[in-house]
Amino acid sequence: TITVNSRELATLLASPDHIKNLVTGFLYTAGLLQEISSFKSIIIDRDRWNVITEIDDYAFNQELVFKRVYTSGCGKGVIFHNPIDLLHRTKMDNMFSMESLALSELMKKFQTWSREHSVTRGVHSGALASCDGILIFRDDIGRHNALDKVIGEALSTGTDFTDKILLTSGRISSEILSKVLRCRMPVIAAIGSPTNQAVKLARDANLTLVGNVRGGRMNIYSSEERIC
């Protein structure tokens, strides 16, 4: 359970590791945390599985607390904005590009990276990568959580997202895509397929969405000029 400024915000069903990354990524991608430096404190109580955070009032978007959108995941996740609202921001530029072979190789490494998945077959994975390789990798029972853990770690280290690729083992839904838009990453690639709404959002935002990346093949659904 996450408490922000003495107010209970949300309870997440997640794997019990990298909790600080999870909370940071969740608050940021949900649109509630404006910048990482606005954290005053974060305390993890592992006995009660509570995370108590204090955030500067100016950086905590309290209006969004009442704007809950329940996600398509089986665990009934929640975000605090409508992904369509992000389209009012400027579109992604086309400065980034990568070779399709490089993306295929990244996904091959990604699929064999998780020791936990090879044993249990019961977790989702997420990763942040550059054209040269995987930079951050996280597992979780939830696909949203895995990506929030990756993004939370990247935020804590001051990573520049504008030349990075987000990799996911799950399907790409509109709420997953909203995390990429929030971070201004140019490319997201998945082993699975995207939803129709995710494709529409990606095309409107000029974001490159790649699905079914396996066996040396891939489907590019939007802004294909970044993949050469």
Kinemage of the C-alpha trace (Angstrom):
@kinemage 1
@onewidth
@group {chain A} dominant
@subgroup {mainchain}
@vectorlist {calphas} color= white
{ca thr a 1} P 0.000 0.000 0.000
{ca ile a 2} L 1.366 3.399 -1.032
{ca thr a 3} L 0.750 6.388 1.220
{ca val a 4} L 1.529 9.864 -0.118
{ca asn a 5} L 1.647 12.839 2.267
{ca ser a 6} L -0.302 10.912 4.941
{ca arg a 7} L -2.980 9.846 2.477
{ca glu a 8} L -3.465 6.254 1.319
{ca leu a 9} L -3.266 6.258 -2.463
{ca ala a 10} L -3.261 2.716 -3.865
{ca thr a 11} L -2.477 -0.916 -3.117
{ca leu a 12} L -0.435 -2.783 -5.717
{ca leu a 13} L -0.159 -6.546 -6.155
{ca ala a 14} L 3.511 -7.018 -6.971
{ca ser a 15} L 6.599 -9.165 -6.490
{ca pro a 16} L 8.386 -8.170 -3.237
{ca asp a 17} L 11.610 -6.781 -4.701
{ca his a 18} L 12.801 -3.406 -6.000
{ca ile a 19} L 9.917 -1.759 -4.135
{ca lys a 20} L 11.417 1.734 -4.222
{ca asn a 21} L 11.792 1.453 -8.004
{ca leu a 22} L 8.181 0.281 -8.262
{ca val a 23} L 6.758 3.157 -6.239
{ca thr a 24} L 8.872 5.771 -8.007
{ca gly a 25} L 7.958 4.455 -11.443
{ca phe a 26} L 4.286 4.051 -10.557
{ca leu a 27} L 3.896 7.577 -9.211
{ca tyr a 28} L 5.753 9.060 -12.175
{ca thr a 29} L 4.030 7.146 -14.960
{ca ala a 30} L 0.660 7.670 -13.291
{ca gly a 31} L 1.256 11.413 -13.652
{ca leu a 32} L 1.238 12.049 -9.901
{ca leu a 33} L 4.946 12.768 -9.495
{ca gln a 34} L 6.300 15.579 -11.637
{ca glu a 35} L 10.022 15.086 -10.988
{ca ile a 36} L 12.172 12.686 -8.994
{ca ser a 37} L 13.786 15.475 -6.956
{ca ser a 38} L 10.414 16.278 -5.365
{ca phe a 39} L 10.639 13.204 -3.104
{ca lys a 40} L 11.237 14.321 0.477
{ca ser a 41} L 11.348 10.792 1.855
{ca ile a 42} L 10.311 7.221 1.136
{ca ile a 43} L 10.059 4.617 3.909
{ca ile a 44} L 9.418 0.927 3.177
{ca asp a 45} L 7.743 -1.019 6.002
{ca arg a 46} L 8.249 -4.656 4.995
{ca asp a 47} L 6.383 -5.994 8.028
{ca arg a 48} L 3.115 -4.404 6.879
{ca trp a 49} L 4.131 -3.951 3.213
{ca asn a 50} L 3.437 -0.249 3.378
{ca val a 51} L 5.406 2.423 1.543
{ca ile a 52} L 5.163 5.838 3.178
{ca thr a 53} L 6.236 8.734 0.973
{ca glu a 54} L 6.466 12.472 1.393
{ca ile a 55} L 6.422 14.596 -1.764
{ca asp a 56} L 6.640 18.358 -2.222
{ca asp a 57} L 3.099 19.684 -2.555
{ca tyr a 58} L 3.906 21.640 -5.719
{ca ala a 59} L 5.053 18.445 -7.475
{ca phe a 60} L 2.188 16.155 -6.428
{ca asn a 61} L -0.772 16.396 -8.802
{ca gln a 62} L -3.581 15.926 -6.281
{ca glu a 63} L -6.324 16.564 -8.828
{ca leu a 64} L -5.468 13.315 -10.608
{ca val a 65} L -6.119 11.264 -7.460
{ca phe a 66} L -9.827 11.480 -8.271
{ca lys a 67} L -9.329 10.544 -11.939
{ca arg a 68} L -8.797 6.804 -11.709
{ca val a 69} L -8.698 4.642 -14.823
{ca tyr a 70} L -8.756 0.886 -14.209
{ca thr a 71} L -6.431 -1.004 -16.512
{ca ser a 72} L -7.000 -4.069 -18.667
{ca gly a 73} L -4.676 -6.265 -16.593
{ca cys a 74} L -6.138 -9.232 -14.742
{ca gly a 75} L -5.113 -7.699 -11.400
{ca lys a 76} L -7.337 -4.652 -11.979
{ca gly a 77} L -4.532 -2.103 -11.927
{ca val a 78} L -5.116 1.613 -11.842
{ca ile a 79} L -3.635 4.734 -13.406
{ca phe a 80} L -4.588 8.305 -12.593
{ca his a 81} L -4.983 9.767 -16.057
{ca asn a 82} L -6.564 8.949 -19.362
{ca pro a 83} L -3.801 7.929 -21.829
{ca ile a 84} L -5.524 10.016 -24.499
{ca asp a 85} L -4.810 13.139 -22.423
{ca leu a 86} L -1.086 12.715 -23.135
{ca leu a 87} L -1.683 13.383 -26.818
{ca his a 88} L -2.058 17.076 -26.018
{ca arg a 89} L 1.698 17.133 -25.446
{ca thr a 90} L 4.038 17.665 -28.397
{ca lys a 91} L 4.631 14.687 -30.670
{ca met a 92} L 7.838 12.699 -30.564
{ca asp a 93} L 10.577 13.841 -32.924
{ca asn a 94} L 12.365 11.556 -35.398
{ca met a 95} L 15.948 12.050 -34.248
{ca phe a 96} L 16.293 8.434 -33.046
{ca ser a 97} L 16.705 5.404 -35.313
{ca met a 98} L 17.982 1.834 -35.067
{ca glu a 99} L 18.463 -1.188 -37.296
{ca ser a 100} L 15.815 -3.912 -37.294
{ca leu a 101} L 18.531 -6.545 -36.798
{ca ala a 102} L 19.718 -4.752 -33.655
{ca leu a 103} L 16.164 -4.755 -32.279
{ca ser a 104} L 15.785 -8.475 -33.026
{ca glu a 105} L 19.048 -9.213 -31.206
{ca leu a 106} L 17.951 -7.118 -28.224
{ca met a 107} L 14.710 -9.080 -27.972
{ca lys a 108} L 16.567 -12.412 -28.186
{ca lys a 109} L 18.704 -11.398 -25.210
{ca phe a 110} L 15.640 -10.062 -23.405
{ca gln a 111} L 13.768 -13.362 -23.757
{ca thr a 112} L 16.605 -15.333 -22.144
{ca trp a 113} L 17.574 -12.759 -19.486
{ca ser a 114} L 15.102 -13.765 -16.787
{ca arg a 115} L 16.225 -16.602 -14.562
{ca glu a 116} L 12.971 -16.376 -12.615
{ca his a 117} L 10.862 -16.819 -15.740
{ca ser a 118} L 12.895 -19.824 -16.880
{ca val a 119} L 12.140 -21.515 -13.535
{ca thr a 120} L 8.549 -20.440 -12.855
{ca arg a 121} L 7.083 -19.344 -16.215
{ca gly a 122} L 4.976 -17.092 -14.009
{ca val a 123} L 6.428 -13.576 -14.288
{ca his a 124} L 6.458 -10.709 -16.759
{ca ser a 125} L 9.634 -8.871 -17.686
{ca gly a 126} L 10.522 -5.344 -18.696
{ca ala a 127} L 13.770 -3.737 -19.787
{ca leu a 128} L 15.258 -0.425 -20.811
{ca ala a 129} L 17.766 -0.702 -23.622
{ca ser a 130} L 19.951 1.352 -25.912
{ca cys a 131} L 20.948 0.267 -29.398
{ca asp a 132} L 24.008 -1.376 -27.806
{ca gly a 133} L 22.285 -3.545 -25.211
{ca ile a 134} L 20.020 -3.938 -22.187
{ca leu a 135} L 20.632 -1.362 -19.452
{ca ile a 136} L 17.985 -2.184 -16.822
{ca phe a 137} L 15.960 -5.388 -16.416
{ca arg a 138} L 13.173 -6.209 -13.964
{ca asp a 139} L 10.717 -9.081 -13.377
{ca asp a 140} L 7.347 -8.942 -11.653
{ca ile a 141} L 4.086 -10.875 -11.490
{ca gly a 142} L 2.467 -7.904 -13.255
{ca arg a 143} L 3.529 -6.472 -16.620
{ca his a 144} L 2.705 -2.900 -15.492
{ca asn a 145} L 4.808 -3.365 -12.354
{ca ala a 146} L 7.800 -4.720 -14.273
{ca leu a 147} L 7.869 -1.601 -16.440
{ca asp a 148} L 7.335 0.734 -13.480
{ca lys a 149} L 10.330 -0.893 -11.746
{ca val a 150} L 12.464 -0.335 -14.843
{ca ile a 151} L 11.347 3.281 -15.199
{ca gly a 152} L 11.768 3.937 -11.463
{ca glu a 153} L 15.373 2.736 -11.549
{ca ala a 154} L 16.069 4.815 -14.660
{ca leu a 155} L 14.617 7.921 -13.017
{ca ser a 156} L 16.712 7.410 -9.886
{ca thr a 157} L 19.902 7.321 -11.954
{ca gly a 158} L 18.981 10.297 -14.142
{ca thr a 159} L 18.770 8.287 -17.358
{ca asp a 160} L 17.961 10.139 -20.572
{ca phe a 161} L 14.953 8.386 -22.114
{ca thr a 162} L 15.016 10.104 -25.506
{ca asp a 163} L 17.368 7.559 -27.122
{ca lys a 164} L 16.137 4.435 -25.345
{ca ile a 165} L 13.871 1.481 -26.162
{ca leu a 166} L 11.402 -0.085 -23.734
{ca leu a 167} L 11.027 -3.868 -23.999
{ca thr a 168} L 8.117 -5.828 -22.539
{ca ser a 169} L 7.068 -9.466 -22.418
{ca gly a 170} L 3.372 -8.609 -22.293
{ca arg a 171} L 0.951 -7.152 -24.772
{ca ile a 172} L 1.035 -3.393 -25.319
{ca ser a 173} L -2.180 -1.787 -24.122
{ca ser a 174} L -3.000 1.922 -24.130
{ca glu a 175} L -2.007 2.265 -20.469
{ca ile a 176} L 1.357 0.601 -21.162
{ca leu a 177} L 1.853 2.976 -24.062
{ca ser a 178} L 1.041 5.925 -21.783
{ca lys a 179} L 4.081 5.032 -19.654
{ca val a 180} L 6.293 5.351 -22.734
{ca leu a 181} L 4.693 8.667 -23.692
{ca arg a 182} L 5.147 9.976 -20.156
{ca cys a 183} L 8.882 9.245 -20.361
{ca arg a 184} L 9.212 10.456 -23.964
{ca met a 185} L 10.811 7.231 -25.194
{ca pro a 186} L 10.780 6.869 -28.987
{ca val a 187} L 10.311 3.076 -29.249
{ca ile a 188} L 8.496 0.298 -27.418
{ca ala a 189} L 8.846 -3.316 -28.517
{ca ala a 190} L 7.036 -6.405 -27.281
{ca ile a 191} L 6.966 -10.144 -27.749
{ca gly a 192} L 3.172 -9.913 -27.870
{ca ser a 193} L 0.690 -7.860 -29.876
{ca pro a 194} L -0.659 -4.354 -29.184
{ca thr a 195} L -4.284 -3.424 -28.664
{ca asn a 196} L -6.099 -1.372 -31.271
{ca gln a 197} L -6.221 1.670 -28.972
{ca ala a 198} L -2.477 1.453 -28.326
{ca val a 199} L -1.799 1.512 -32.070
{ca lys a 200} L -4.012 4.574 -32.503
{ca leu a 201} L -2.268 6.418 -29.677
{ca ala a 202} L 1.189 5.510 -30.981
{ca arg a 203} L 0.363 6.793 -34.459
{ca asp a 204} L -1.061 10.038 -33.106
{ca ala a 205} L 2.003 10.592 -30.903
{ca asn a 206} L 4.559 9.631 -33.585
{ca leu a 207} L 5.880 6.857 -31.327
{ca thr a 208} L 7.293 3.650 -32.812
{ca leu a 209} L 5.347 0.609 -31.644
{ca val a 210} L 6.745 -2.806 -32.552
{ca gly a 211} L 4.994 -6.067 -31.718
{ca asn a 212} L 5.463 -9.800 -32.201
{ca val a 213} L 9.252 -9.448 -32.138
{ca arg a 214} L 10.442 -13.037 -32.279
{ca gly a 215} L 12.078 -15.484 -34.635
{ca gly a 216} L 13.773 -12.709 -36.584
{ca arg a 217} L 10.408 -11.152 -37.468
{ca met a 218} L 8.463 -8.167 -36.190
{ca asn a 219} L 5.401 -6.062 -36.941
{ca ile a 220} L 5.910 -2.291 -36.949
{ca tyr a 221} L 2.572 -0.587 -36.305
{ca ser a 222} L 3.581 3.084 -36.261
{ca ser a 223} L 6.422 5.476 -37.178
{ca glu a 224} L 8.333 2.745 -39.010
{ca glu a 225} L 10.952 5.250 -40.215
{ca arg a 226} L 12.839 4.820 -36.916
{ca ile a 227} L 13.497 1.145 -37.698
{ca cys a 228} L 15.769 0.783 -40.707
